[in-house]
Amino acid sequence: MRRIAGIVLAVLLLGGVVAAVVAGREEQDTGAATKTVRMVIGSEKAEFFADPDVVKALAAKGYTVKAETSGSWAMEGFDLKGYDAAFPSSQVPAAELAKKYGVKQTLARPFYSPLVVVAHRNAAEVLAANGLATLDEHRGTLKMGAYLDAARDDRTWQQLKGAEKYGELTGTLYISSTDPETSNSGALYLAAASYVAAGGRLVASDADVERVAPLMRKLIGVQGAQQSSTDAVFRDFVSGAGNPLVLVYESQVAALLDDGQNPGDMVVLYPDTTITSDHTVVPLTENGRALGDLLGTDPRLRRLAVGHGFRPQDGGTDFASAAADRGTYLNQELSGVRQAPVPTSAVLHELARRARG
């Protein structure tokens, strides 16, 4: 009996040691991700934060991110109490959020993405034949001045030479965009268009808004109901539904190519005057601030961001080396593209209100 009891005791002790080792290993495996950061983000970054490799890279640095998506401009109306950071898609809504929540420090801008217009091949060739675009294989340049003139004159596809060959090219010529009152890309579309319409001048006053408002109303009014997310309009385009010209982020195109998905007859048109969307972190807690800094400085996270199509803010070779693998779709150096300044939040809100009115 004494021998049996000794064996039982040894088994129990061994079991206790094994249990302790397993618990310690689990603690070691999960203990790195000790800080949970709750964020509200622009929807175009949802796939980045959901990427298992990004999750692992963040965990290795001690962070778990719980992200909720929103239109960047809609964030201004949210109660962000309990959040660690907001991560809209450009500086203007970020600056408004920083003012609202008393954030004084410099805001981290880990990466950016220019706005582009994706077009089906037939539509792109018709635009080029009529002087509204230039083409080079799977990418080209949209001539914003010529396009705005066409919009001002309510030109239809049927009025463009060569369009008669394609049954899908009917009705008014326009670019589909997101709702400028709630979505960053839609608002920045108005920013770029208003700059060109004003003769290459920043729209800054009530008088400026008054002059460009009729054209902005045409650009938006012709679209009818608009989506609040570029994810939705890009998915529709890739599936073959919707309008043949759609405004999206370059990062969405890059991510599609990197995933090995078939781009079909897609052509990427870079507006000759565009707006760069600077993804900007507004920290509401110390954890939010630290995470924002990490996204722009950690080499592994930078490479993963590039893998999702974003351009690192400080340049470097990461995007250039990745772009070489993206065939002939991306304008790696953004040659021939002019960056327009962005109006203040108040002016952009007024442009959006007038455009929607």
N, C-alpha and C positions, 0 to 999 in steps of 0.2 A: 504493500500500500504506500509505504514511504517512497519507493521508487516511482510508482505511478504518479504520485503527487508531484514529485520532482520533475517528471517529464511534462505534466500539465502546466506547472509553473514556468518551465522553460519555454513551452509553446506560447503561453500568455505573454511572457516577457518579450519573446521574439516578435509576436504579433504587435506588441506595443511599439517596439523599435521600428518595425516596418511601417506602421501607421504614422509614426512621427516623421519618418523619411518621406513618405508620400505627401503628408501635409506640408512639410518643408519645401518639397519640390513644387507642389502646387502654388505655394506662397511665392516661391522664387519665380515661377513662370508668370504669375499674374501680378506680382507685387510691383513690377516696373510701372504699370499703368495705374498710378496712384491718384492722379488728378483728373477728375471728370470736368470737361469744359463744355458748357451748353452754349450753342451758337445758333443764330438765325442767319442763313446764308442765301445768296442768290441761287436760283435753281440750276444754273449752268455749272455750279460746282458740286452738285449732289453726287455725281458719279465719282468725282475725285475723293470725297470723304468716305464714300462707300467702298472704295477699292480696298480689298484685303491687304494689299501691299502697303497702302497708305496707313491703314489701321495698325499694321505691325510696326511700321516706322515710327508712328506717333507713340505707340505703347513702349517702344524701346527707349523713348525719351521721357516716358513717365506720364503720358496723356491718353485719355479716352475722350473722343469728341462725340457729343450727341448733337447732330445738326438738324435743324428744321428749315424748310425752304420757304422763300417769299419773294415776290417781286421787290426789287431793290428800293423803288420809290415808295412802295407800300409800307416799308419798315418804319417810316417816319410816324405812322399812325399807331404803331404797336406800343404796348407797355412792355418794356424789356426788363422789368424787375425780375431778378432770378436768373438772368442770362449773364454769361461771362463775356460775350462779344457779339457784335453784329458784323457781318461780312458782305456788304453790298458790292455791286459790280463796278462802281466808279466813285470818284472822289467827291462829287457834288452831294449825293445823298449821304455819303459818309461824313462830310463836313457838317451837314445839318444834324445828323445824329450826335456827333461829337459836341456840338453847341447845346443840343437839348439835354445831354447828360453830363455836361460840364467836363468833358475830356480835354485837357490842355496839352497833352504831350503830342509829339509828332506821330502821325498814324502810319503804321506799317503798310506798305504796298508790295506784297511779295511777288506778284506777277500781273501780267496784263494781256489783253487780246484785242486786236483791231476788229472793227465791224466790217463784214464783207457781205456781198450779195451772191447767193447761190442761184444758178440758173440752169434750166435744162438746155442741152446743146442747141436745139432748134431755136429757142428764144434768144440765146446768146449770139448765134450767127445772124439772126435777123437784126438785132441791135447793132452789131458790127457793120452790117451792110447798109445801115441807115445813119451811120456816123454817131451812134450813141455809145459805142464801146469799141475796144480793140481786143483782139484775141491772140493767144499764143498757147496752142495745145489745150490743156485743161484749165487754164486760167487766163485772166485778161484784166482790163481796166474799164470801169464804168465812168463815162464822162458826165459828171454830175451836172454841169451847166446845161448840156444838151438834154439830159434827162429831165431836168426841172423845166426847161422850155417846153418839152413835150407834155409834161403834166399841166403846165399853165394853159396850154392850148387844148387840153382834153383829148389828146391824140389817142386813137384806138390802134390795136394791132393791125386791123384791116387796112389802115392808112399807111402802113410800113411795107415797103417793097419786099417781096419774098415771103411775107407772112401767109399769103393765100395758099401756100403749099401745105400748111400745117393746120389741121382742123382744131387743134387745142388752143391755138393763139387767136382768141376772139375777145371782144370787149375792150374796155379801157386799159391802156398800158399803165401799170403801177407796180410798185414793190410792196409786198406784204411785210408788215412790221408788227411788233407787239404794241399793246396799249401804252401810250406815252405817259398816262397818268399814274400807272402802277409799275411799269417795267422799265428797267434801265436802257435796254437796247432801243426801245421805242422812243424814249426821251432823247437819247443821243442821236438818233436818226433826225429828229427835228433840229437838234443843235447843229449838225453838219449841214442840213438842207437850208436852214435859216442863214447860216454864214455865207453860203454860196449865193443864195437869193439876195442877200444884202450887199453883193458886190465884193465879197471877201472881207467883210467887216463883222466884228462881233456884235450880235444883237444885245444891246445893253439898256435901252430905254423904252418907255411906253411908246414913243413915236416909232422906234425901230420895230417893235412888236406889231404895231398897227400896220406898218408897210408890208411885212412878210406874212401876216396872219391869213390873208385870203389863199395864198399858195399852200401854206401849211394845212389849211382846212381841206384843200383838194387832195393833198397827199394822204390824209387820214380818212376823210369822209368817203372816198371811193372804196375803201376796204370793207365797210360795214362792220360787223362784230369782229373784235380783235381778241387774240389770245393774250394772256398775261405772262406767258413764259416762252422763251425762245426754244426750249426743249420741245414744246408741242408743235410749233410751226416747222421746226427742222425735221421732226419725225414725219409730219405730214408730207413735207417735200420729198424726203427719201423714199417714202412709200408710193410716191407718184400722185398723191392727192394735192389739191389746192392750187395756188397760183404758181406760174412758172418762174417768178422772181421773188426771192424771199431774203430778208435781212436777218443774218445770224452772226454769231461770233466765229472768228477764224478757229478758235479752239475746238469748236464742235466739229468742224470739218477735219481738223488734224486728228481728233480722237476717233472719228469714224474710219479714217485711213489706217490709223495705228491698230485698230481692232481687226483689220483685215476684211472689213465689210465691203461689199461691192458698191462703189459710188455711182454705178450706172452711167447715165449720160450727163452727170453733174459737171458744171463749169463754175469756177470760183472767180467772181469779178470783184476786184478791189476798187472801191470808189476813189477817184483821183483826189477827192477831198473827203476825209473820213474823220472819225473820232476813235481814239484809243480808249478802251475800257480798262481803267486801272482798278483792279480788285483791291479793296482797301479795308483793313481790319479796324474796327472801332472797339477798343478794349473797355469793358465795363468793370472788370476786376483785374487783379494782378495776374491770375492764371490766363485770362484772355489776352493780356498784353504779352506775356511770355510766349504764348502759342503763336501770336501774330508774328513776333520776331523770328521764331523758329521756322516758320513756313518759308521765310525768305533767305535764311542763312544755312539751314541744314542741307548738306549736299545730297543726301538720299531723298529728302522731300522735294528738293528742287528738281531732281531728275524725274521723279514721279509726276510732278506738276507738268513738266515738259511732255511727258508721256501722255498726258491728258490734253495736250495742245496749247498750254499756256506758255507765254514768253516770260522768262525771268526779268524782273525789273531792271537789274543792273547789267543786262546783256550777257556776255560770256558766250562760250561755244556750245552750251547745252542744246539750245534750240536749233542752232545752225547744223549741228551734227545730226539731230533728229530729223530736221527738215529735209536733209539729203535723202532720207528714206521715204519721204512722202511724195515722191514722184514729181510730177509737173503741175501739181495743184496749188502749191503755196508759194507766195512771193516772199522768199526767205529774208531778203534785205529790205522789204517794203519800198523798193525803188519805184519812183513815179507817184508816190502817195504823199499827199500833204496833210498834215495834222491841223485840224481846225480847233480853235480855242472853245471852251465850254462856257456858256452863259451861267450866271448865278442861278441858284435854286429857284429864287422867286421868278426870274425871267423864264426859266424852263417850265415851271408850273403854269405860268400864264400862257406860254406858247402851247402847251398841251391842252389847257382849258379851251383856248380859242380854236385849236385844231379839232378838238372833239365837239365843239359847239356848232 
